[in-house]
Amino acid sequence: MYRKLYSFRGTDIASKGAKVMVVVLPEGGAKGMDDFIFQHGEKEFNKLVENALTIDEWRKKLEKDWERDKIQEKLEKNPER
């Protein structure tokens, strides 16, 4: 749900001419940017910022990840296939 909301907001803001970038936090204990910075430091966070995705790149990545997850779920339900 949050991804849909963020995607909509980001797309809406981008349509007004702003360059919207998405910082993707790695899986782990960090719940947000402040947690990540506290756990890993400013330098590591800056690396994430340098690799930030545009809103369109992020949406495409999400769609690809969702498709992969759907395929994985089908394989797990029907292992013979």
Secondary structure by P-SEA (a helix, b strand, c coil): caaaaaaaaaaaaaaaccbbbbbbbcccccccaaaaaaaccaaaaaaaaaacccaaaaaaaaaaaaaaaaaaaaaaacccc
